[in-house]
């Protein structure tokens, strides 16, 4: 999968945290980012339109009912 | 000794709460330097609790079956006047002013608190060696991981340092360590037990629950932990049944679904784990349960939604400290939270939408069965040194369907693997049907001999070091 952020873009985003990071740190994190992207890919949808309502919590309430 | 056995002896005044507490404190002194199950031991508090219990029992008998029972709490449960660290440098001097609701309930039941137990830092990622306390080690083999994050509770129960304890479970943090350490762990229904006063990991997924040696002991602990709590906005206004009521009842006619594709296709398991599943199925079938296969979405669908939600919500909890004190986190958690900052709001929304779909799927599946049975983990606990920096992101997790849905689930020991470490099966139930889960778990424990096998470490306490670290010997 094409990651949404290139290594350089990733470095910019990660450095926004304010955490002091070396180039090696960024390399290490970018490996983990690839795994995160695989997870996110599982959840992406081809379209936002259709019968799939954007329901976060059903009317009956709670996850368990 | 189990909680149920100790409870009987305490009620009959055959053992003393003070002597029981002293024996466990001595055991902690001798074994915990190698196990690192405890972050904080509280001998003064334990002996004070035990003396109160003893006076009460002598005066009028035990007030509950847990009166005089030595337990400890995962160190994310706040304890008034006692350090609560979440196993992190960020909270190493944190002394809460109030108990978590569950801590109060268990104290009111007469339990004796021995201390606070190790976790993964803020209950996320893997074993870290750059924190103020080392990670807990697996009592079956000290070179192996306990799984997490209720690591200390699982290790302490297995090693006989406590008779039971508390855990929290967001993505399998009770069930995973229970399986890895060969104990019994129950994640109750979302909302069954309060999270008030428990340091959060992910608000929409966090659960609290009991861990002990047997299902019967978990029932006794859950009895005191459960109930509505106005201080937890997710707490359920459900009546609390007698969780021990179904123990010993037959499973004849109970419908048990086996999610075979989870362990055969989605995440293939070790031969011993597969054998444990088949043995469990045969035990239940031979007792009259009706067994059928059930198909759900692939395990990775549940795990993906869980991971995005956990990391997004965890970052919301930690964002301030990540900006102000990033150097106080261990490398594992800091890295994970940094990665979480690349998740977008859309990612989180998509994960929650997927979660709703998966919850509907689970609800539909549970109209035809009473229990779902799966593996608890793919294999025995790995070596500490084999846990990658990105552990937990790499493969699907058997716990996720029940973390996502909030339905109750528990793990029970189903034997031992090639390296002599425990393996387990997971049982999932209908909302608020913990008693039925406990009934099935009790049958599995009663019909096998795994509850008679303790880690060699936990056999009669050695008089002097070095501690024996022999491999376990299943009967």
Interface residues (C-beta under 8 A of the other chain):
Chain A: X5 X10 X13 X14 X16 X17 X18 X19 X21 X28 X29 X31 X32 X33 X35 X36 X39 X40 X42 X43 X44 X45 X52 X54 X55 X56 X57 X58 X62 X63 X64 X65
Chain B: X189 X190 X191 X204 X234 X236 X300 X301 X303 X304 X305 X307 X308 X311 X322 X323 X326 X334 X335 X336 X338 X339 X341 X342 X343 X347 X349 X350 X351 X352 X353 X354 X355 X356 X357 X359 X389 X390 X393 X394 X404 X405 X406 X407 X431 X432
